[in-house]
Amino acid sequence: MRYTMRMKDNLIYSRTCVYNINYHVVWSVKYRKKVITPEIEAAMNQRAQETAKEKGFTVHLFEVGGRRP
């Protein structure tokens, strides 16, 4: 059996190598209180995008989970 994964869109090509590095970052507030409002989420997302642009990486997904309606 042979498996082939094709993720060419996510691969980064260097002179001597090809790579794909992913990080999953989780922030948890004390006692898991729902303190991250949509405004705070937008500000955090904007800051993450600015930092990514400065440092030369891409943020593929940024979301706040666990919100209840």
ROTOR-696348 format. One line per field, with one value per residue: residue number from 1; residue in one letter; y, x, z of N, C-alpha, C, O in turn. Coordinates in steps of 0.001 Angstrom, whole numbers, plus 500000, padded with zeros to 6 digits. Each point is the difference from the previous one (the first is absolute). Example, Ala and Ser with C-alpha at 12.3 -4.5 7.8 and 13.67 -1.06 7.14 Angstrom:
resi [1 | 2]
resn [A | S]
n.yy [494310 | 501069]
n.xx [513190 | 498614]
n.zz [507800 | 498615]
ca.yy [501190 | 501190]
ca.xx [499110 | 500820]
ca.zz [500000 | 500060]
c.yy [501200 | 501090]
c.xx [500900 | 499230]
c.zz [500000 | 500730]
o.yy [499981 | 501108]
o.xx [501036 | 500509]
o.zz [500665 | 500169]
//
This chain:
resi [1 | 2 | 3 | 4 | 5 | 6 | 7 | 8 | 9 | 10 | 11 | 12 | 13 | 14 | 15 | 16 | 17 | 18 | 19 | 20 | 21 | 22 | 23 | 24 | 25 | 26 | 27 | 28 | 29 | 30 | 31 | 32 | 33 | 34 | 35 | 36 | 37 | 38 | 39 | 40 | 41 | 42 | 43 | 44 | 45 | 46 | 47 | 48 | 49 | 50 | 51 | 52 | 53 | 54 | 55 | 56 | 57 | 58 | 59 | 60 | 61 | 62 | 63 | 64 | 65 | 66 | 67 | 68 | 69]
resn [M | R | Y | T | M | R | M | K | D | N | L | I | Y | S | R | T | C | V | Y | N | I | N | Y | H | V | V | W | S | V | K | Y | R | K | K | V | I | T | P | E | I | E | A | A | M | N | Q | R | A | Q | E | T | A | K | E | K | G | F | T | V | H | L | F | E | V | G | G | R | R | P]
n.yy [498840 | 500946 | 500763 | 500802 | 500802 | 500560 | 500396 | 499339 | 499551 | 497859 | 499303 | 499222 | 501471 | 498149 | 501358 | 500158 | 501706 | 498087 | 501988 | 498739 | 502237 | 498273 | 501916 | 498750 | 501806 | 499374 | 501214 | 499975 | 500328 | 501805 | 498033 | 500334 | 501581 | 500261 | 499564 | 497927 | 502159 | 500338 | 501180 | 498943 | 499127 | 501449 | 500595 | 498578 | 500086 | 501664 | 499781 | 498774 | 501038 | 501282 | 499019 | 499402 | 501641 | 500583 | 498671 | 501056 | 500818 | 497794 | 501803 | 497956 | 499897 | 501156 | 498676 | 500989 | 498789 | 498447 | 500754 | 501189 | 498575]
n.xx [500829 | 498600 | 501447 | 498134 | 501805 | 497890 | 502102 | 499481 | 497824 | 499896 | 500075 | 501482 | 499861 | 501116 | 501543 | 499798 | 498540 | 499236 | 498935 | 499789 | 500127 | 499675 | 498829 | 500381 | 498956 | 500989 | 498234 | 501355 | 497813 | 500777 | 500706 | 501816 | 501082 | 497784 | 502202 | 500011 | 500438 | 497848 | 499139 | 499193 | 497936 | 498281 | 499372 | 498648 | 497805 | 498782 | 499349 | 498156 | 498030 | 499228 | 499015 | 497840 | 498506 | 499367 | 498474 | 498217 | 498485 | 499596 | 498681 | 500574 | 500943 | 498116 | 500574 | 497975 | 501351 | 498557 | 500171 | 499494 | 498708]
n.zz [500000 | 498531 | 501536 | 499080 | 501021 | 499558 | 500660 | 497925 | 500286 | 500646 | 497879 | 501513 | 498327 | 500605 | 500885 | 502222 | 499884 | 500880 | 499937 | 501856 | 500102 | 501384 | 499955 | 501819 | 499179 | 501916 | 499324 | 501777 | 499654 | 501081 | 500766 | 498705 | 501175 | 500213 | 499901 | 499136 | 500419 | 499463 | 501708 | 501817 | 499864 | 500124 | 502073 | 501112 | 499528 | 500875 | 502128 | 500345 | 499637 | 501678 | 501763 | 499744 | 500228 | 502089 | 500988 | 499120 | 501435 | 499967 | 499842 | 500725 | 502031 | 499591 | 501730 | 499942 | 501292 | 499283 | 497904 | 501812 | 498856]
ca.yy [501160 | 501210 | 501219 | 501211 | 501234 | 501125 | 501268 | 500918 | 501379 | 500278 | 499702 | 501103 | 499491 | 500686 | 499560 | 498601 | 499202 | 500341 | 499792 | 500491 | 500028 | 500507 | 500136 | 500143 | 500775 | 500084 | 500887 | 499680 | 500981 | 499403 | 499435 | 499860 | 500956 | 500513 | 501407 | 500467 | 500520 | 500144 | 501112 | 499510 | 499020 | 500734 | 500631 | 498939 | 499535 | 501032 | 499979 | 498772 | 500200 | 500960 | 499304 | 499037 | 500747 | 500447 | 498871 | 499210 | 498744 | 500128 | 499495 | 499325 | 500001 | 500661 | 500001 | 499876 | 498940 | 499869 | 501059 | 499551 | 501084]
ca.xx [499171 | 500807 | 499253 | 500656 | 499318 | 500399 | 499679 | 500947 | 499699 | 500526 | 501422 | 500932 | 501173 | 501260 | 501002 | 500388 | 498985 | 498582 | 499475 | 498683 | 499989 | 498738 | 499901 | 498657 | 500169 | 498774 | 500028 | 498915 | 499910 | 499831 | 498678 | 499305 | 498896 | 499797 | 500381 | 500428 | 498856 | 500310 | 500940 | 501316 | 500381 | 500422 | 501286 | 501009 | 500194 | 500739 | 501385 | 500622 | 500271 | 501109 | 501221 | 500302 | 500542 | 501341 | 500912 | 500039 | 499251 | 498593 | 499008 | 498982 | 498716 | 499994 | 498615 | 499756 | 499002 | 499357 | 499020 | 498611 | 499088]
ca.zz [500000 | 499910 | 500260 | 499539 | 500398 | 499166 | 500636 | 499390 | 500359 | 501333 | 500065 | 499816 | 499310 | 500236 | 499040 | 500201 | 500695 | 499903 | 501344 | 500390 | 501458 | 500536 | 501448 | 500539 | 501224 | 500784 | 501155 | 500913 | 501074 | 501310 | 500287 | 498715 | 499875 | 498640 | 500051 | 498686 | 499250 | 498571 | 499804 | 500405 | 498988 | 498800 | 500294 | 500052 | 498633 | 499285 | 500497 | 499493 | 498573 | 499887 | 500404 | 498943 | 498863 | 500393 | 500157 | 498773 | 500007 | 499659 | 500950 | 499186 | 500682 | 501303 | 500483 | 501427 | 500165 | 501292 | 500262 | 499987 | 499547]
c.yy [501244 | 501211 | 501196 | 501190 | 501125 | 501289 | 501069 | 501450 | 500382 | 499762 | 501255 | 499409 | 500891 | 499459 | 498524 | 499150 | 500512 | 499719 | 500616 | 499915 | 500637 | 500046 | 500171 | 500679 | 500106 | 500936 | 499648 | 501019 | 499281 | 499618 | 499891 | 500889 | 500527 | 501502 | 500556 | 500351 | 500066 | 501138 | 499580 | 498993 | 500696 | 500658 | 498970 | 499485 | 501003 | 499996 | 498762 | 500141 | 500969 | 499339 | 499005 | 500706 | 500463 | 498862 | 499078 | 498635 | 500285 | 499426 | 499406 | 500068 | 500679 | 500041 | 499892 | 498988 | 500046 | 501094 | 499425 | 501140 | 500616]
c.xx [500889 | 499107 | 500811 | 499185 | 500531 | 499506 | 500931 | 499739 | 500621 | 501498 | 500817 | 501271 | 501198 | 501009 | 500307 | 498936 | 498594 | 499407 | 498618 | 499946 | 498693 | 500071 | 498530 | 500167 | 498650 | 500246 | 498803 | 500012 | 499734 | 498537 | 499121 | 498769 | 499955 | 500296 | 500417 | 498763 | 500364 | 500986 | 501422 | 500514 | 500517 | 501363 | 501127 | 500314 | 500832 | 501472 | 500738 | 500351 | 501164 | 501332 | 500425 | 500629 | 501432 | 501011 | 500051 | 499344 | 498530 | 499132 | 498873 | 498620 | 500168 | 498550 | 499977 | 498881 | 499365 | 499005 | 498602 | 499103 | 499207]
c.zz [500000 | 500197 | 499518 | 500444 | 499130 | 500647 | 499445 | 500363 | 501340 | 500117 | 499751 | 499423 | 500295 | 499000 | 500133 | 500680 | 499694 | 501371 | 500164 | 501523 | 500451 | 501513 | 500364 | 501349 | 500701 | 501172 | 500866 | 501132 | 501324 | 500235 | 498754 | 499878 | 498579 | 499979 | 498644 | 499180 | 498515 | 499718 | 500354 | 498984 | 498745 | 500212 | 500038 | 498602 | 499198 | 500419 | 499506 | 498523 | 499792 | 500344 | 498929 | 498793 | 500283 | 499971 | 498788 | 500086 | 499751 | 501110 | 499163 | 500636 | 501350 | 500449 | 501512 | 500169 | 501367 | 500323 | 499939 | 499564 | 501127]
o.yy [500047 | 500125 | 500092 | 500094 | 500180 | 500323 | 500743 | 500804 | 501171 | 500238 | 500859 | 499067 | 501218 | 499141 | 499325 | 498844 | 501094 | 498949 | 500826 | 498908 | 501074 | 499115 | 500656 | 499418 | 500337 | 499802 | 499871 | 500250 | 498863 | 500784 | 499798 | 499611 | 500088 | 500811 | 501212 | 499125 | 499865 | 499898 | 500329 | 500009 | 499596 | 499982 | 500255 | 499754 | 499611 | 500102 | 500084 | 499567 | 499783 | 500199 | 499881 | 499499 | 499911 | 500169 | 499127 | 499057 | 501160 | 498918 | 500730 | 500076 | 499728 | 500635 | 499498 | 500173 | 500748 | 500082 | 499206 | 501147 | 500911]
o.xx [501015 | 498960 | 501202 | 498812 | 501210 | 498814 | 500619 | 500931 | 500300 | 500572 | 499634 | 500573 | 499950 | 499673 | 500221 | 500261 | 499809 | 500262 | 499556 | 499918 | 499631 | 500580 | 499240 | 500560 | 498994 | 500928 | 498881 | 501038 | 499528 | 499091 | 498791 | 498999 | 501028 | 499074 | 500164 | 499307 | 501173 | 500806 | 500949 | 501182 | 501018 | 500844 | 501092 | 501158 | 500908 | 500892 | 501174 | 501071 | 500834 | 500996 | 501186 | 500960 | 500870 | 501123 | 500864 | 500455 | 499598 | 500278 | 499277 | 498996 | 500953 | 499155 | 500933 | 498912 | 500426 | 499517 | 499683 | 500251 | 499205]
o.zz [500695 | 499354 | 500245 | 499690 | 499865 | 499945 | 500762 | 500012 | 500231 | 501063 | 499198 | 500563 | 499833 | 499181 | 498994 | 500332 | 499470 | 500585 | 499203 | 500561 | 499523 | 500628 | 499288 | 500929 | 499376 | 500785 | 499504 | 500613 | 500015 | 499729 | 500108 | 499398 | 499330 | 500038 | 499860 | 499480 | 499655 | 499076 | 499288 | 499656 | 499438 | 499104 | 499491 | 499664 | 499266 | 499158 | 499637 | 499574 | 499121 | 499305 | 499690 | 499414 | 499134 | 499523 | 499926 | 499352 | 499915 | 500518 | 499321 | 499292 | 500730 | 499369 | 500626 | 499453 | 500880 | 501129 | 499114 | 500369 | 499770]
//
